[in-house]
């Protein structure tokens, strides 16, 4: 029976009832050790196993229960928790799509897959297998001691939990509130301590006299486990009043009980605590080396401290295992871990116990840990691999290996999206490398350091990781300058081989940070120290001098000459270059190429589990959607990028993502939203948001503000952003409307120079529109509309039509004016660009049009869809099956079908076949 948990039981019962009704949900129970989290999970499992209607749901289907418990000693063993969870249902993997089935078989060790799955695919596979199991009936997934799950398992389970929707799955996780387990996006329920009344009921049911309740309750502070243990210990420790936290006092009580057991029993308990997984065969092999056996556990079983059943050894509570382990002397713990290492048949398990045996540098243990790290890396469990490489580095006797493994640990932490950890590891590796190089130079170390001094690749990797971290979390300018400092001022043609990549990356970071001096320095050092021409760096340098005529063709050469994708774990310096390559398409005015590049990069990041790089790719993809007029698709991409950036602590990326939302809000005339985003953006990152403010000002008729922002224009890279040509056109229009065309001369020169260099039809059309405004002539307008017919940026085309229509009306050519103004109005309406709709409608009325409504038209049916429903509908309309859509969007098949079920009535259709007739924009 549970005491004082009626509200929590009701919440859990509702979650289970929802699953029985086909709706999924997840919940995280939080609380201190002994607060009753496991008891609630046990109660829920019992409720699911024996519901009111003879063990079945209302439709006769049984509730299946899957359960996994985190084990502290296995926290570094990648996917250990998933093996525990999915081993009983591995027969269901055949129902999964082949890549997902192969991913889980690789984890379970039952397939032929050599390279392990990526994290996205693993999370999707877990989601799919849970959904497949729920096809037979509601599924309850219980995760206890979540704070001790290995990170790879935790990430996969949380990935699945956040995407549960309509599968009939209830997932309940339980974790301590002081052990760092975070579950963004999962509702939480914190368990309070019991009040005096409930504590008294618990003690009364245990037969304790009421006169003694008050003292026990005071000592336990309402912690249920403490109540039970302090009550049980009263006869042995009647006057214990230690001023310790409740968990420590409970552990003290456990240690007292363990101390009263026979020595052989305590040794067997220590072996079980050190082993951690409850693996009975391994425990028996190790115990044989230490001269004890299973019979020595009998007294621990009799006292209720441990259970042995179904081939597993289990402590009644994790605190008992902790008390057993912590109370043993170091020499005995080392002896036990050595026996477990020798008895282990799994190499990862052996490596873990060798780590516990090591009390100082141990090359054998270091090599085995590094091998385990390599296996984790092969499974793309980057976080676990990073931890293992870090541990190996601390045990190795070889300074060169220590620096190399720390650098690898840093790179893997970065790939996993843990930038702060990556920075700490990279700093440690860099200090080690620099220190040994200095000692070698003054002759104070022997030849062991020779290898390190001759290993510039390690130093380059460290510098690359630290630059990436600085760009995301620190000073953006430091990213480029740190790489430049690493290369130094080498003599002509004497730079080491890695210098070329570092300088290219420095130029990329310099450009992305708006640091023209860093770009110029990188270009100069490439030309002298390396003696090699690089179209990317040279092109960026030309743009820093506002020389678009020569700079943009060089960027075109760079994009055309890019090789196929490489494994970023072997080329970390490529990350910044990849980021810049995505934006090059927009710089060149080739929106279609930019969209293709961004889509390919998103797929690459998903397939290689590069969660740290995915937000940037999604950001650029959102920009291409927005420029193409697909605002809802842009919103969906930004939403996903924001979720990832928030989950991984990428605060700067989160802020930069606001530029797309600001531009969208400016087009739609949402002044409050644009200004909120501007206020939340630091000055160093404001250029793109300021561009949105200029467009907002122009749309609302505040021409003075539009012209004064970014005046003078930002120098260097900030003049060439994804919005800069449009913004130059905005300021030209504002200057003309203010009657001050002379203030537009610099913007017009920039606009025309860029348009000539890009050769993009839409860009040349915008430049002609600007020339028409300045010269007040119709011919450039007509030429611009002809170029707009070739496609690209519908908002810009509509603005050209609006301005031309205004000119035609003023020239007393109303019939021609109405024709182009109708087209402009239709586009503005489609984009829900409210200020521009009002302007176009007013011009139409002035040109003699009747029945013009100066308002945004009735809601478009697709505007009724959520971003995810829109993604699903688009793919279904293109012919993708539910299973194929699920794989692309990281959803379960059941959730895809649920989204379609919800979308059909919103769109006025009843089937996939009818979707084909819809225009989804």
URFEN-V931693 format. One record per backbone hydrogen bond with DSSP energy under -1.0 kcal/mol. CO is the residue of the C=O (numbers start at 0). NH is the residue of the N-H. If there is no record, write none. Layout:
co-><CO;CO>
nh-><NH;NH>
//
This chain:
co-><4;5;6;7;8;9;10;11;12;13;14;15;16;17;18;24;26;27;28;29;31;33;35;36;37;38;39;40;41;42;43;44;45;50;51;56;60;63;65;67;70;71;73;76;78;79;80;81;82;85;86;88;89;91;92;96;97;98;99;100;101;102;103;104;104;117;118;119;120;121;122;123;124;125;126;127;128;129;132;137;138;139;140;141;142;143;144;145;149;150;151;152;153;154;155;156;157;159;160;164;167;168;169;170;171;172;173;174;182;186;188;194;195;196;197;198;199;200;202;203;208;209;211;212;213;214;215;216;219;221;222;223;224;225;226;227;228;232;236;241;244;245;246;247;248;249;250;251;252;253;254;257;261;262;263;264;265;266;267;268;269;270;271;277;277;278;279;280;281;282;283;284;286;292;293;294;296;297;298;299;299;300;304;306;308;310;311;313;316;316;317;318;319;320;321;322;328;329;330;331;332;333;334;335;336;337;338;339;345;346;347;348;349;350;351;352;353;361;362;363;364;365;366;367;368;369;370;371;372;373;374;375;376;377;379;380;381;382;383;384;385;386;387;388;389;391;394;397;398;399;400;401;402;403;404;405;406;407;408;409;410;411;412;413;417;418;419;420;421;422;423;424;425;426;427;428;429;430;431;432;433;434;435;436;437;438;445;446;448;449;451;454;455;456;457;458;459;460;461;462;463;464;465;466;467;468;469;476;477;478;479;480;481;482;483;490;495;497;498;499;500;501;502;503;504;505;506;507;508;509;510;514;515;516;517;518;519;520;521;522;523;524;524;525;525;527;528;533;534;535;536;537;538;539;540;541;542;546;547;550;551;552;553;554;555;556;558;566;570;571;573;574;575;576;577;578;579;582;583;584;585;588;589;590;591;592;593;594;595;596;597;598;599;600;601;602;603;604;608;609;609;612;613;614;615;616;617;618;619;620;621;622;623;624;625;628;629;630;631;632;633;634;635;636;637;638;639;640;641;642;643;644;648;649;650;651;652;654;655;657;658;659;660;661;662;663;664;668;669;670;671;672;673;674;675;677;681;682;685;686;687;688;689;690;691;692;693;694;695;696;697;700;701;702;703;704;707;714;715;716;722;723;724;725;726;727;728;729;730;731;732;733;734;735;739;740;741;743;744;745;746;747;748;749;750;751;752;753;754;759;760;761;762;763;764;765;766;767;768;769;770;771;777;778;779;780;781;782;783;784;786;787;792;793;794;795;796;797;798;799;800;801;802;803;804;805;806;807;808;812;813;814;815;816;817;818;819;820;821;822;823;824;825;826;827;831;832;833;834;835;836;837;838;839;840;841;842;843;844;852;859;860;861;865;866;867;868;869;870;871;872;873;874;875;880;881;882;883;884;885;891;892;893;894;895;896;897;898;899;902;903;903;913;914>
nh-><8;9;10;11;12;13;14;15;16;17;18;19;20;22;21;170;172;188;174;190;34;224;39;40;41;42;43;44;45;46;47;48;49;54;53;59;56;139;141;143;73;74;76;79;82;83;84;85;86;88;89;91;92;94;95;100;101;102;103;104;105;106;107;108;109;121;122;123;124;125;126;127;128;129;130;131;132;133;135;63;169;65;171;67;173;69;147;148;153;154;155;156;157;158;159;160;161;162;163;23;138;24;140;26;142;28;145;30;185;27;29;198;199;200;201;202;203;204;207;206;211;212;215;216;217;218;219;220;222;193;226;227;228;229;230;231;232;236;239;243;248;249;250;251;252;253;254;255;256;257;258;260;265;266;267;268;269;270;271;272;273;274;275;279;312;282;283;284;285;286;287;288;291;295;296;297;300;301;302;304;305;303;315;313;311;279;308;306;319;320;321;322;323;324;325;326;332;333;334;335;336;337;338;339;340;341;342;343;349;350;351;352;353;354;355;356;357;365;366;367;368;369;370;371;372;373;374;375;376;377;378;380;379;115;381;384;385;386;387;388;389;390;391;392;393;395;361;401;402;403;404;405;406;407;408;409;410;411;412;413;414;415;417;416;421;422;423;424;425;426;427;428;429;430;431;432;433;434;435;436;437;438;439;440;441;443;448;449;452;453;454;457;459;460;461;462;463;464;465;466;467;468;469;470;471;472;473;480;481;482;483;484;485;486;487;493;498;501;502;503;504;505;506;507;508;509;510;511;512;514;513;518;519;520;521;522;523;524;525;526;527;528;529;530;531;492;494;537;538;539;540;541;542;543;544;546;545;550;551;554;555;556;557;558;559;560;561;569;573;574;577;578;579;580;581;582;583;586;587;589;588;590;593;594;595;596;597;598;599;600;601;602;603;604;605;606;607;609;610;612;613;616;617;618;619;620;621;622;623;624;625;626;627;629;628;630;633;634;635;636;637;638;639;640;641;642;643;644;645;646;647;649;650;653;654;655;656;657;658;661;662;663;664;665;666;667;669;670;673;674;675;676;677;678;679;680;684;685;689;690;691;692;693;694;695;696;697;698;699;701;700;702;705;706;707;708;710;717;718;719;726;727;728;729;730;731;732;733;734;735;736;737;739;738;742;743;744;747;748;749;750;751;752;753;754;755;756;757;758;763;764;765;766;767;768;769;770;771;772;773;774;775;781;782;783;784;785;786;787;788;789;790;796;797;798;799;800;801;802;803;804;805;806;807;808;809;810;812;811;816;817;818;819;820;821;822;823;824;825;826;827;828;829;830;832;833;836;837;838;839;840;841;842;843;844;845;846;848;847;854;862;863;864;869;870;871;872;873;874;875;876;877;879;878;884;885;886;887;888;890;895;896;897;898;899;900;901;902;903;906;907;908;916;917>
//
